[in-house]
Amino acid sequence: MVLWHYELNTPMGPMRAAFDGRGRLRELAVEGLDPRKTSPLPPKEQREAKRYLDRQLEAYLAGTLRTFTVPVDPQGSPLQLRIWDTVRTIPYGQYRLPGDLGAWLGVDEELIVMACVANPIILLVPTHRVALPGEGALPKALRELESGMGWRRP
């Protein structure tokens, strides 16, 4: 399957996005484009999907978008998909602890942490709404954004 890769310039810094042939987001990461992942010139539908993502990221970081509607198709194990689906139900501006999600899903807390760390689509699968032990500054900054404090680059 061909994936179309894009480099995004956002207030969060450089990001990399990859869409499948149906325009579903497969990857979104805070990092620049990996030169090993090159794509042919994408068709018009792909470029429109990328522009739609750009607009939604801009609105989210401006505090005017609470729910992303970009189609996503994260790839992972059945358990990871189940955890990510559950994480997507955490309301904007709220967060959960891994132990709480583990109890809810009937799985070990460590599996929740591992799935959150392996999340291929940041923001749209909002694992920043799960307060992980030893997490970096970015998840905290995203939770602050969602609490109404505005975006501040960590």
C-alpha positions as CSV (number, residue, x, y, z in Angstrom):
1,M,0.0,0.0,0.0
2,V,1.3,3.4,-0.9
3,L,1.3,6.0,1.8
4,W,1.7,9.7,1.0
5,H,4.0,11.5,3.4
6,Y,3.9,15.2,4.2
7,E,5.9,17.5,6.3
8,L,3.8,20.0,8.2
9,N,5.0,23.3,9.7
10,T,2.9,23.9,12.8
11,P,3.1,25.9,16.0
12,M,4.2,22.6,17.6
13,G,7.2,22.5,15.3
14,P,7.8,20.2,12.3
15,M,5.4,17.3,12.0
16,R,5.1,14.4,9.7
17,A,1.8,13.0,8.4
18,A,1.1,10.0,6.2
19,F,-2.2,9.2,4.5
20,D,-3.3,6.0,2.8
21,G,-4.8,5.8,-0.6
22,R,-8.3,6.5,0.8
23,G,-7.3,9.7,2.5
24,R,-7.2,8.2,6.0
25,L,-4.5,9.5,8.3
26,R,-2.1,6.6,9.2
27,E,0.6,8.5,11.0
28,L,1.1,11.9,12.7
29,A,4.3,12.6,14.6
30,V,6.1,15.6,15.9
31,E,9.2,15.3,13.8
32,G,10.3,16.3,10.4
33,L,9.9,14.3,7.2
34,D,11.9,11.1,7.1
35,P,13.9,11.2,3.8
36,R,13.7,7.4,3.6
37,K,9.9,7.8,3.3
38,T,9.4,9.5,0.0
39,S,6.2,9.5,-2.0
40,P,5.2,10.0,-5.6
41,L,3.3,13.2,-6.4
42,P,0.1,12.7,-4.5
43,P,-3.3,12.9,-6.4
44,K,-5.5,15.9,-5.8
45,E,-7.6,14.0,-3.2
46,Q,-4.5,13.4,-1.1
47,R,-3.5,17.0,-1.2
48,E,-7.0,18.0,-0.1
49,A,-6.8,15.6,2.8
50,K,-3.5,17.2,3.9
51,R,-5.0,20.7,3.7
52,Y,-8.0,19.6,5.8
53,L,-5.6,18.2,8.4
54,D,-3.6,21.5,8.3
55,R,-6.8,23.5,8.9
56,Q,-7.9,21.3,11.8
57,L,-4.5,21.4,13.5
58,E,-4.4,25.1,13.2
59,A,-7.9,25.4,14.7
60,Y,-7.1,22.9,17.5
61,L,-3.9,24.8,18.5
62,A,-5.9,28.1,18.4
63,G,-8.3,26.5,20.9
64,T,-11.3,26.7,18.5
65,L,-11.5,23.0,17.6
66,R,-12.3,20.3,20.2
67,T,-13.1,17.3,18.0
68,F,-11.0,16.2,15.0
69,T,-12.9,14.9,12.0
70,V,-10.0,13.8,9.9
71,P,-10.5,10.1,9.1
72,V,-7.9,8.0,10.9
73,D,-6.7,4.5,10.5
74,P,-4.1,3.7,13.1
75,Q,-2.3,0.4,12.7
76,G,-1.7,-1.7,15.8
77,S,-2.5,-4.9,17.6
78,P,-6.2,-5.6,18.5
79,L,-5.4,-4.6,22.1
80,Q,-3.8,-1.4,21.0
81,L,-6.7,-0.5,18.8
82,R,-9.1,-1.2,21.7
83,I,-7.1,1.1,24.0
84,W,-6.8,3.9,21.3
85,D,-10.5,3.7,20.7
86,T,-11.1,4.1,24.4
87,V,-8.7,7.0,24.6
88,R,-10.6,8.7,21.8
89,T,-13.7,8.8,24.1
90,I,-11.9,10.9,26.8
91,P,-13.5,14.3,26.5
92,Y,-11.6,17.4,25.5
93,G,-10.1,19.1,28.5
94,Q,-10.1,16.0,30.7
95,Y,-7.5,13.3,31.4
96,R,-7.3,9.8,32.8
97,L,-4.7,7.8,34.6
98,P,-3.4,4.6,33.1
99,G,-4.6,2.6,36.1
100,D,-8.2,4.0,35.6
101,L,-8.2,3.0,31.9
102,G,-6.7,-0.4,32.8
103,A,-9.4,-1.1,35.3
104,W,-12.1,0.1,32.9
105,L,-10.8,-2.2,30.1
106,G,-9.7,-5.1,32.4
107,V,-6.1,-4.9,31.3
108,D,-2.8,-4.2,33.1
109,E,-1.9,-0.6,33.5
110,E,1.5,-1.3,31.9
111,L,-0.3,-2.3,28.6
112,I,-2.1,1.1,28.7
113,V,1.2,2.9,29.0
114,M,2.8,0.9,26.2
115,A,-0.2,1.5,23.9
116,C,-0.1,5.2,24.5
117,V,3.6,5.4,23.8
118,A,3.1,3.4,20.6
119,N,0.3,5.7,19.4
120,P,1.1,6.4,15.7
121,I,-1.4,9.4,15.4
122,I,-0.8,12.0,18.1
123,L,-3.5,14.5,18.8
124,L,-6.2,12.8,16.8
125,V,-5.8,9.7,19.0
126,P,-5.4,11.9,22.1
127,T,-3.0,9.9,24.3
128,H,-2.0,13.2,25.8
129,R,-5.2,12.8,27.7
130,V,-3.7,9.9,29.6
131,A,-1.2,11.2,32.2
132,L,1.7,8.9,31.8
133,P,4.6,8.5,34.3
134,G,7.7,10.3,33.2
135,E,6.0,11.9,30.2
136,G,7.6,14.8,28.4
137,A,6.5,18.4,28.2
138,L,4.4,18.1,25.1
139,P,1.5,16.1,26.6
140,K,1.4,18.5,29.5
141,A,1.3,21.5,27.1
142,L,-1.6,19.9,25.2
143,R,-3.5,19.3,28.4
144,E,-2.9,23.0,29.3
145,L,-4.2,24.0,25.9
146,E,-7.3,22.0,26.4
147,S,-7.8,23.5,29.9
148,G,-8.1,26.9,28.4
149,M,-4.6,28.2,29.0
150,G,-3.8,28.4,25.3
151,W,-1.0,26.9,23.3
152,R,2.5,27.4,24.7
153,R,5.3,25.5,22.9
154,P,7.2,23.4,25.5
